[in-house]
Amino acid sequence: MELATLVTIGLWTLAIILVVVGIAGLALPALPGAPLLFCGLVVAAWAEDFAYVGTGTLVTLGILALLTYPVDILAGALGAKKFGASKRAMAGAAIGAVIGIFFGIPGILLGPFLGALIGELTQRRQLQAAGLSGIGAMLGFVLGAAAKFAIAFTMIGLFLVMRLG
């Protein structure tokens, strides 16, 4: 086998691994999902010397990857707002989401809830309203996760359209 063929196979293998790990990273807190997915798509484009997927597409994919972060953080706050949370509870949900990342899956699930709960308790001190804010933050987190996966599959779809189109 030629060296060029081996390099191409190696690049495609690396690209597939990065894309798969990137998708897993959207759900697992220890892995930076969107950046790994983006890197996998860049390596796939590189494997074909950027003949099908060029700079414009890669910039668009990069922007989509970056969008997963504000979606993740804002989703909990907006979910809390939908359940009548105060601004302090929404801020708490966003802060809880960021802090929760460092505590694995339990932190990711409970961070927005606890942040909204604490924020609401410092504002109103009514446990029922605070609990509803926390539930809204958790629901927002779930919707945010769904949005992150939608963005990821949009990235893959765009790449495939450019590659196969």
PyMOL commands that place a pseudoatom at each C-alpha (Angstrom):
pseudoatom trace, name=CA, resn=MET, resi=1, chain=A, elem=C, hetatm=0, pos=[0.000, 0.000, 0.000]
pseudoatom trace, name=CA, resn=GLU, resi=2, chain=A, elem=C, hetatm=0, pos=[1.175, 3.508, -0.770]
pseudoatom trace, name=CA, resn=LEU, resi=3, chain=A, elem=C, hetatm=0, pos=[2.082, 5.906, 2.015]
pseudoatom trace, name=CA, resn=ALA, resi=4, chain=A, elem=C, hetatm=0, pos=[-0.562, 8.397, 0.816]
pseudoatom trace, name=CA, resn=THR, resi=5, chain=A, elem=C, hetatm=0, pos=[-3.245, 5.717, 1.069]
pseudoatom trace, name=CA, resn=LEU, resi=6, chain=A, elem=C, hetatm=0, pos=[-2.130, 4.784, 4.581]
pseudoatom trace, name=CA, resn=VAL, resi=7, chain=A, elem=C, hetatm=0, pos=[-2.197, 8.444, 5.627]
pseudoatom trace, name=CA, resn=THR, resi=8, chain=A, elem=C, hetatm=0, pos=[-5.704, 8.869, 4.203]
pseudoatom trace, name=CA, resn=ILE, resi=9, chain=A, elem=C, hetatm=0, pos=[-6.930, 5.748, 6.025]
pseudoatom trace, name=CA, resn=GLY, resi=10, chain=A, elem=C, hetatm=0, pos=[-5.312, 7.004, 9.228]
pseudoatom trace, name=CA, resn=LEU, resi=11, chain=A, elem=C, hetatm=0, pos=[-6.948, 10.422, 8.892]
pseudoatom trace, name=CA, resn=TRP, resi=12, chain=A, elem=C, hetatm=0, pos=[-10.377, 8.917, 8.236]
pseudoatom trace, name=CA, resn=THR, resi=13, chain=A, elem=C, hetatm=0, pos=[-9.966, 6.587, 11.203]
pseudoatom trace, name=CA, resn=LEU, resi=14, chain=A, elem=C, hetatm=0, pos=[-9.014, 9.508, 13.442]
pseudoatom trace, name=CA, resn=ALA, resi=15, chain=A, elem=C, hetatm=0, pos=[-11.925, 11.556, 12.076]
pseudoatom trace, name=CA, resn=ILE, resi=16, chain=A, elem=C, hetatm=0, pos=[-14.444, 8.810, 12.829]
pseudoatom trace, name=CA, resn=ILE, resi=17, chain=A, elem=C, hetatm=0, pos=[-13.079, 8.315, 16.344]
pseudoatom trace, name=CA, resn=LEU, resi=18, chain=A, elem=C, hetatm=0, pos=[-13.230, 12.055, 17.061]
pseudoatom trace, name=CA, resn=VAL, resi=19, chain=A, elem=C, hetatm=0, pos=[-16.798, 12.342, 15.743]
pseudoatom trace, name=CA, resn=VAL, resi=20, chain=A, elem=C, hetatm=0, pos=[-18.003, 9.359, 17.801]
pseudoatom trace, name=CA, resn=VAL, resi=21, chain=A, elem=C, hetatm=0, pos=[-16.245, 10.551, 20.962]
pseudoatom trace, name=CA, resn=GLY, resi=22, chain=A, elem=C, hetatm=0, pos=[-17.529, 14.069, 20.301]
pseudoatom trace, name=CA, resn=ILE, resi=23, chain=A, elem=C, hetatm=0, pos=[-21.120, 12.857, 20.118]
pseudoatom trace, name=CA, resn=ALA, resi=24, chain=A, elem=C, hetatm=0, pos=[-20.599, 10.914, 23.353]
pseudoatom trace, name=CA, resn=GLY, resi=25, chain=A, elem=C, hetatm=0, pos=[-19.092, 14.053, 24.867]
pseudoatom trace, name=CA, resn=LEU, resi=26, chain=A, elem=C, hetatm=0, pos=[-22.327, 15.941, 24.336]
pseudoatom trace, name=CA, resn=ALA, resi=27, chain=A, elem=C, hetatm=0, pos=[-23.814, 13.756, 27.072]
pseudoatom trace, name=CA, resn=LEU, resi=28, chain=A, elem=C, hetatm=0, pos=[-20.713, 13.032, 29.159]
pseudoatom trace, name=CA, resn=PRO, resi=29, chain=A, elem=C, hetatm=0, pos=[-19.354, 15.964, 31.151]
pseudoatom trace, name=CA, resn=ALA, resi=30, chain=A, elem=C, hetatm=0, pos=[-15.720, 14.849, 31.094]
pseudoatom trace, name=CA, resn=LEU, resi=31, chain=A, elem=C, hetatm=0, pos=[-15.440, 15.189, 27.326]
pseudoatom trace, name=CA, resn=PRO, resi=32, chain=A, elem=C, hetatm=0, pos=[-15.654, 18.425, 25.320]
pseudoatom trace, name=CA, resn=GLY, resi=33, chain=A, elem=C, hetatm=0, pos=[-18.203, 17.065, 22.863]
pseudoatom trace, name=CA, resn=ALA, resi=34, chain=A, elem=C, hetatm=0, pos=[-18.685, 19.869, 20.364]
pseudoatom trace, name=CA, resn=PRO, resi=35, chain=A, elem=C, hetatm=0, pos=[-14.958, 20.669, 19.963]
pseudoatom trace, name=CA, resn=LEU, resi=36, chain=A, elem=C, hetatm=0, pos=[-14.131, 16.986, 19.455]
pseudoatom trace, name=CA, resn=LEU, resi=37, chain=A, elem=C, hetatm=0, pos=[-16.918, 16.633, 16.902]
pseudoatom trace, name=CA, resn=PHE, resi=38, chain=A, elem=C, hetatm=0, pos=[-15.703, 19.741, 15.090]
pseudoatom trace, name=CA, resn=CYS, resi=39, chain=A, elem=C, hetatm=0, pos=[-12.094, 18.468, 15.095]
pseudoatom trace, name=CA, resn=GLY, resi=40, chain=A, elem=C, hetatm=0, pos=[-13.296, 15.150, 13.683]
pseudoatom trace, name=CA, resn=LEU, resi=41, chain=A, elem=C, hetatm=0, pos=[-15.039, 16.910, 10.828]
pseudoatom trace, name=CA, resn=VAL, resi=42, chain=A, elem=C, hetatm=0, pos=[-11.954, 19.061, 10.142]
pseudoatom trace, name=CA, resn=VAL, resi=43, chain=A, elem=C, hetatm=0, pos=[-9.780, 15.932, 10.030]
pseudoatom trace, name=CA, resn=ALA, resi=44, chain=A, elem=C, hetatm=0, pos=[-12.281, 14.305, 7.637]
pseudoatom trace, name=CA, resn=ALA, resi=45, chain=A, elem=C, hetatm=0, pos=[-12.083, 17.348, 5.363]
pseudoatom trace, name=CA, resn=TRP, resi=46, chain=A, elem=C, hetatm=0, pos=[-8.290, 17.255, 5.633]
pseudoatom trace, name=CA, resn=ALA, resi=47, chain=A, elem=C, hetatm=0, pos=[-8.260, 13.565, 4.653]
pseudoatom trace, name=CA, resn=GLU, resi=48, chain=A, elem=C, hetatm=0, pos=[-9.483, 14.687, 1.232]
pseudoatom trace, name=CA, resn=ASP, resi=49, chain=A, elem=C, hetatm=0, pos=[-7.309, 17.783, 1.090]
pseudoatom trace, name=CA, resn=PHE, resi=50, chain=A, elem=C, hetatm=0, pos=[-10.374, 20.039, 1.664]
pseudoatom trace, name=CA, resn=ALA, resi=51, chain=A, elem=C, hetatm=0, pos=[-11.585, 19.227, -1.861]
pseudoatom trace, name=CA, resn=TYR, resi=52, chain=A, elem=C, hetatm=0, pos=[-15.261, 18.944, -0.857]
pseudoatom trace, name=CA, resn=VAL, resi=53, chain=A, elem=C, hetatm=0, pos=[-15.496, 20.755, 2.467]
pseudoatom trace, name=CA, resn=GLY, resi=54, chain=A, elem=C, hetatm=0, pos=[-13.830, 24.152, 2.412]
pseudoatom trace, name=CA, resn=THR, resi=55, chain=A, elem=C, hetatm=0, pos=[-13.203, 27.132, 4.631]
pseudoatom trace, name=CA, resn=GLY, resi=56, chain=A, elem=C, hetatm=0, pos=[-16.755, 28.499, 4.562]
pseudoatom trace, name=CA, resn=THR, resi=57, chain=A, elem=C, hetatm=0, pos=[-18.265, 25.201, 5.629]
pseudoatom trace, name=CA, resn=LEU, resi=58, chain=A, elem=C, hetatm=0, pos=[-15.642, 24.721, 8.337]
pseudoatom trace, name=CA, resn=VAL, resi=59, chain=A, elem=C, hetatm=0, pos=[-16.288, 28.211, 9.718]
pseudoatom trace, name=CA, resn=THR, resi=60, chain=A, elem=C, hetatm=0, pos=[-20.016, 27.445, 9.800]
pseudoatom trace, name=CA, resn=LEU, resi=61, chain=A, elem=C, hetatm=0, pos=[-19.337, 24.144, 11.577]
pseudoatom trace, name=CA, resn=GLY, resi=62, chain=A, elem=C, hetatm=0, pos=[-17.120, 25.949, 14.085]
pseudoatom trace, name=CA, resn=ILE, resi=63, chain=A, elem=C, hetatm=0, pos=[-19.840, 28.492, 14.826]
pseudoatom trace, name=CA, resn=LEU, resi=64, chain=A, elem=C, hetatm=0, pos=[-22.368, 25.702, 15.316]
pseudoatom trace, name=CA, resn=ALA, resi=65, chain=A, elem=C, hetatm=0, pos=[-19.969, 23.936, 17.701]
pseudoatom trace, name=CA, resn=LEU, resi=66, chain=A, elem=C, hetatm=0, pos=[-19.551, 27.142, 19.705]
pseudoatom trace, name=CA, resn=LEU, resi=67, chain=A, elem=C, hetatm=0, pos=[-23.332, 27.573, 19.902]
pseudoatom trace, name=CA, resn=THR, resi=68, chain=A, elem=C, hetatm=0, pos=[-23.649, 24.412, 21.986]
pseudoatom trace, name=CA, resn=TYR, resi=69, chain=A, elem=C, hetatm=0, pos=[-22.161, 26.191, 25.015]
pseudoatom trace, name=CA, resn=PRO, resi=70, chain=A, elem=C, hetatm=0, pos=[-24.605, 29.093, 25.391]
pseudoatom trace, name=CA, resn=VAL, resi=71, chain=A, elem=C, hetatm=0, pos=[-27.472, 26.727, 24.531]
pseudoatom trace, name=CA, resn=ASP, resi=72, chain=A, elem=C, hetatm=0, pos=[-26.412, 24.473, 27.382]
pseudoatom trace, name=CA, resn=ILE, resi=73, chain=A, elem=C, hetatm=0, pos=[-26.088, 27.270, 29.932]
pseudoatom trace, name=CA, resn=LEU, resi=74, chain=A, elem=C, hetatm=0, pos=[-29.119, 29.307, 28.905]
pseudoatom trace, name=CA, resn=ALA, resi=75, chain=A, elem=C, hetatm=0, pos=[-31.484, 26.359, 28.639]
pseudoatom trace, name=CA, resn=GLY, resi=76, chain=A, elem=C, hetatm=0, pos=[-31.624, 25.832, 32.396]
pseudoatom trace, name=CA, resn=ALA, resi=77, chain=A, elem=C, hetatm=0, pos=[-32.196, 29.510, 33.053]
pseudoatom trace, name=CA, resn=LEU, resi=78, chain=A, elem=C, hetatm=0, pos=[-34.951, 29.752, 30.437]
pseudoatom trace, name=CA, resn=GLY, resi=79, chain=A, elem=C, hetatm=0, pos=[-36.597, 26.589, 31.771]
pseudoatom trace, name=CA, resn=ALA, resi=80, chain=A, elem=C, hetatm=0, pos=[-36.636, 28.144, 35.229]
pseudoatom trace, name=CA, resn=LYS, resi=81, chain=A, elem=C, hetatm=0, pos=[-38.141, 31.329, 33.807]
pseudoatom trace, name=CA, resn=LYS, resi=82, chain=A, elem=C, hetatm=0, pos=[-40.941, 29.355, 32.159]
pseudoatom trace, name=CA, resn=PHE, resi=83, chain=A, elem=C, hetatm=0, pos=[-41.917, 28.130, 35.624]
pseudoatom trace, name=CA, resn=GLY, resi=84, chain=A, elem=C, hetatm=0, pos=[-42.081, 31.677, 36.985]
pseudoatom trace, name=CA, resn=ALA, resi=85, chain=A, elem=C, hetatm=0, pos=[-38.599, 31.956, 38.413]
pseudoatom trace, name=CA, resn=SER, resi=86, chain=A, elem=C, hetatm=0, pos=[-37.102, 35.264, 39.428]
pseudoatom trace, name=CA, resn=LYS, resi=87, chain=A, elem=C, hetatm=0, pos=[-34.048, 36.709, 37.685]
pseudoatom trace, name=CA, resn=ARG, resi=88, chain=A, elem=C, hetatm=0, pos=[-31.960, 35.574, 40.643]
pseudoatom trace, name=CA, resn=ALA, resi=89, chain=A, elem=C, hetatm=0, pos=[-33.211, 31.992, 40.183]
pseudoatom trace, name=CA, resn=MET, resi=90, chain=A, elem=C, hetatm=0, pos=[-32.441, 32.122, 36.458]
pseudoatom trace, name=CA, resn=ALA, resi=91, chain=A, elem=C, hetatm=0, pos=[-28.934, 33.351, 37.224]
pseudoatom trace, name=CA, resn=GLY, resi=92, chain=A, elem=C, hetatm=0, pos=[-28.631, 30.602, 39.825]
pseudoatom trace, name=CA, resn=ALA, resi=93, chain=A, elem=C, hetatm=0, pos=[-29.660, 27.986, 37.261]
pseudoatom trace, name=CA, resn=ALA, resi=94, chain=A, elem=C, hetatm=0, pos=[-27.004, 29.220, 34.831]
pseudoatom trace, name=CA, resn=ILE, resi=95, chain=A, elem=C, hetatm=0, pos=[-24.330, 29.298, 37.540]
pseudoatom trace, name=CA, resn=GLY, resi=96, chain=A, elem=C, hetatm=0, pos=[-25.446, 25.875, 38.762]
pseudoatom trace, name=CA, resn=ALA, resi=97, chain=A, elem=C, hetatm=0, pos=[-25.123, 24.484, 35.243]
pseudoatom trace, name=CA, resn=VAL, resi=98, chain=A, elem=C, hetatm=0, pos=[-21.555, 25.757, 34.952]
pseudoatom trace, name=CA, resn=ILE, resi=99, chain=A, elem=C, hetatm=0, pos=[-20.532, 24.511, 38.411]
pseudoatom trace, name=CA, resn=GLY, resi=100, chain=A, elem=C, hetatm=0, pos=[-22.357, 21.215, 37.879]
pseudoatom trace, name=CA, resn=ILE, resi=101, chain=A, elem=C, hetatm=0, pos=[-20.108, 20.374, 34.934]
pseudoatom trace, name=CA, resn=PHE, resi=102, chain=A, elem=C, hetatm=0, pos=[-17.268, 19.733, 37.391]
pseudoatom trace, name=CA, resn=PHE, resi=103, chain=A, elem=C, hetatm=0, pos=[-19.273, 17.129, 39.339]
pseudoatom trace, name=CA, resn=GLY, resi=104, chain=A, elem=C, hetatm=0, pos=[-20.057, 14.664, 36.584]
pseudoatom trace, name=CA, resn=ILE, resi=105, chain=A, elem=C, hetatm=0, pos=[-23.506, 13.524, 35.571]
pseudoatom trace, name=CA, resn=PRO, resi=106, chain=A, elem=C, hetatm=0, pos=[-25.088, 14.143, 39.004]
pseudoatom trace, name=CA, resn=GLY, resi=107, chain=A, elem=C, hetatm=0, pos=[-23.732, 17.691, 38.931]
pseudoatom trace, name=CA, resn=ILE, resi=108, chain=A, elem=C, hetatm=0, pos=[-24.997, 18.286, 35.425]
pseudoatom trace, name=CA, resn=LEU, resi=109, chain=A, elem=C, hetatm=0, pos=[-28.467, 17.107, 36.393]
pseudoatom trace, name=CA, resn=LEU, resi=110, chain=A, elem=C, hetatm=0, pos=[-28.637, 18.725, 39.820]
pseudoatom trace, name=CA, resn=GLY, resi=111, chain=A, elem=C, hetatm=0, pos=[-26.575, 21.882, 39.183]
pseudoatom trace, name=CA, resn=PRO, resi=112, chain=A, elem=C, hetatm=0, pos=[-29.292, 23.874, 37.388]
pseudoatom trace, name=CA, resn=PHE, resi=113, chain=A, elem=C, hetatm=0, pos=[-31.940, 22.646, 39.842]
pseudoatom trace, name=CA, resn=LEU, resi=114, chain=A, elem=C, hetatm=0, pos=[-29.923, 23.547, 42.933]
pseudoatom trace, name=CA, resn=GLY, resi=115, chain=A, elem=C, hetatm=0, pos=[-28.803, 26.862, 41.437]
pseudoatom trace, name=CA, resn=ALA, resi=116, chain=A, elem=C, hetatm=0, pos=[-32.370, 27.888, 40.662]
pseudoatom trace, name=CA, resn=LEU, resi=117, chain=A, elem=C, hetatm=0, pos=[-33.567, 26.649, 44.059]
pseudoatom trace, name=CA, resn=ILE, resi=118, chain=A, elem=C, hetatm=0, pos=[-30.925, 28.619, 45.947]
pseudoatom trace, name=CA, resn=GLY, resi=119, chain=A, elem=C, hetatm=0, pos=[-31.440, 31.699, 43.793]
pseudoatom trace, name=CA, resn=GLU, resi=120, chain=A, elem=C, hetatm=0, pos=[-35.182, 31.591, 44.377]
pseudoatom trace, name=CA, resn=LEU, resi=121, chain=A, elem=C, hetatm=0, pos=[-34.827, 30.983, 48.109]
pseudoatom trace, name=CA, resn=THR, resi=122, chain=A, elem=C, hetatm=0, pos=[-32.606, 34.059, 48.434]
pseudoatom trace, name=CA, resn=GLN, resi=123, chain=A, elem=C, hetatm=0, pos=[-35.276, 36.102, 46.648]
pseudoatom trace, name=CA, resn=ARG, resi=124, chain=A, elem=C, hetatm=0, pos=[-38.630, 34.855, 47.967]
pseudoatom trace, name=CA, resn=ARG, resi=125, chain=A, elem=C, hetatm=0, pos=[-37.817, 32.250, 50.588]
pseudoatom trace, name=CA, resn=GLN, resi=126, chain=A, elem=C, hetatm=0, pos=[-40.843, 30.136, 49.532]
pseudoatom trace, name=CA, resn=LEU, resi=127, chain=A, elem=C, hetatm=0, pos=[-39.882, 26.516, 49.127]
pseudoatom trace, name=CA, resn=GLN, resi=128, chain=A, elem=C, hetatm=0, pos=[-42.694, 25.622, 46.700]
pseudoatom trace, name=CA, resn=ALA, resi=129, chain=A, elem=C, hetatm=0, pos=[-41.854, 28.448, 44.268]
pseudoatom trace, name=CA, resn=ALA, resi=130, chain=A, elem=C, hetatm=0, pos=[-38.161, 27.646, 44.603]
pseudoatom trace, name=CA, resn=GLY, resi=131, chain=A, elem=C, hetatm=0, pos=[-38.838, 23.965, 43.879]
pseudoatom trace, name=CA, resn=LEU, resi=132, chain=A, elem=C, hetatm=0, pos=[-40.829, 24.834, 40.760]
pseudoatom trace, name=CA, resn=SER, resi=133, chain=A, elem=C, hetatm=0, pos=[-37.969, 27.025, 39.577]
pseudoatom trace, name=CA, resn=GLY, resi=134, chain=A, elem=C, hetatm=0, pos=[-35.591, 24.120, 40.085]
pseudoatom trace, name=CA, resn=ILE, resi=135, chain=A, elem=C, hetatm=0, pos=[-37.847, 21.736, 38.168]
pseudoatom trace, name=CA, resn=GLY, resi=136, chain=A, elem=C, hetatm=0, pos=[-38.050, 24.247, 35.343]
pseudoatom trace, name=CA, resn=ALA, resi=137, chain=A, elem=C, hetatm=0, pos=[-34.264, 24.502, 35.308]
pseudoatom trace, name=CA, resn=MET, resi=138, chain=A, elem=C, hetatm=0, pos=[-33.938, 20.715, 35.063]
pseudoatom trace, name=CA, resn=LEU, resi=139, chain=A, elem=C, hetatm=0, pos=[-36.468, 20.583, 32.223]
pseudoatom trace, name=CA, resn=GLY, resi=140, chain=A, elem=C, hetatm=0, pos=[-34.560, 23.371, 30.519]
pseudoatom trace, name=CA, resn=PHE, resi=141, chain=A, elem=C, hetatm=0, pos=[-31.387, 21.337, 30.872]
pseudoatom trace, name=CA, resn=VAL, resi=142, chain=A, elem=C, hetatm=0, pos=[-33.031, 18.341, 29.191]
pseudoatom trace, name=CA, resn=LEU, resi=143, chain=A, elem=C, hetatm=0, pos=[-34.259, 20.534, 26.338]
pseudoatom trace, name=CA, resn=GLY, resi=144, chain=A, elem=C, hetatm=0, pos=[-30.794, 22.090, 26.119]
pseudoatom trace, name=CA, resn=ALA, resi=145, chain=A, elem=C, hetatm=0, pos=[-29.243, 18.628, 25.779]
pseudoatom trace, name=CA, resn=ALA, resi=146, chain=A, elem=C, hetatm=0, pos=[-31.696, 17.845, 22.991]
pseudoatom trace, name=CA, resn=ALA, resi=147, chain=A, elem=C, hetatm=0, pos=[-30.748, 21.128, 21.302]
pseudoatom trace, name=CA, resn=LYS, resi=148, chain=A, elem=C, hetatm=0, pos=[-27.040, 20.264, 21.581]
pseudoatom trace, name=CA, resn=PHE, resi=149, chain=A, elem=C, hetatm=0, pos=[-27.652, 16.937, 19.873]
pseudoatom trace, name=CA, resn=ALA, resi=150, chain=A, elem=C, hetatm=0, pos=[-29.717, 18.676, 17.198]
pseudoatom trace, name=CA, resn=ILE, resi=151, chain=A, elem=C, hetatm=0, pos=[-26.830, 21.088, 16.564]
pseudoatom trace, name=CA, resn=ALA, resi=152, chain=A, elem=C, hetatm=0, pos=[-24.366, 18.191, 16.438]
pseudoatom trace, name=CA, resn=PHE, resi=153, chain=A, elem=C, hetatm=0, pos=[-26.422, 16.272, 13.903]
pseudoatom trace, name=CA, resn=THR, resi=154, chain=A, elem=C, hetatm=0, pos=[-26.889, 19.476, 11.904]
pseudoatom trace, name=CA, resn=MET, resi=155, chain=A, elem=C, hetatm=0, pos=[-23.104, 19.756, 11.806]
pseudoatom trace, name=CA, resn=ILE, resi=156, chain=A, elem=C, hetatm=0, pos=[-22.768, 16.190, 10.562]
pseudoatom trace, name=CA, resn=GLY, resi=157, chain=A, elem=C, hetatm=0, pos=[-25.583, 16.692, 8.050]
pseudoatom trace, name=CA, resn=LEU, resi=158, chain=A, elem=C, hetatm=0, pos=[-24.016, 19.878, 6.679]
pseudoatom trace, name=CA, resn=PHE, resi=159, chain=A, elem=C, hetatm=0, pos=[-20.676, 18.115, 6.348]
pseudoatom trace, name=CA, resn=LEU, resi=160, chain=A, elem=C, hetatm=0, pos=[-22.294, 15.216, 4.488]
pseudoatom trace, name=CA, resn=VAL, resi=161, chain=A, elem=C, hetatm=0, pos=[-24.253, 17.511, 2.168]
pseudoatom trace, name=CA, resn=MET, resi=162, chain=A, elem=C, hetatm=0, pos=[-21.064, 19.331, 1.230]
pseudoatom trace, name=CA, resn=ARG, resi=163, chain=A, elem=C, hetatm=0, pos=[-19.087, 16.108, 0.912]
pseudoatom trace, name=CA, resn=LEU, resi=164, chain=A, elem=C, hetatm=0, pos=[-21.629, 14.106, -1.067]
pseudoatom trace, name=CA, resn=GLY, resi=165, chain=A, elem=C, hetatm=0, pos=[-23.437, 16.962, -2.843]
for i in range(1, 165): cmd.bond("trace and resi %d" % i, "trace and resi %d" % (i + 1))
show_as sticks, trace
zoom trace
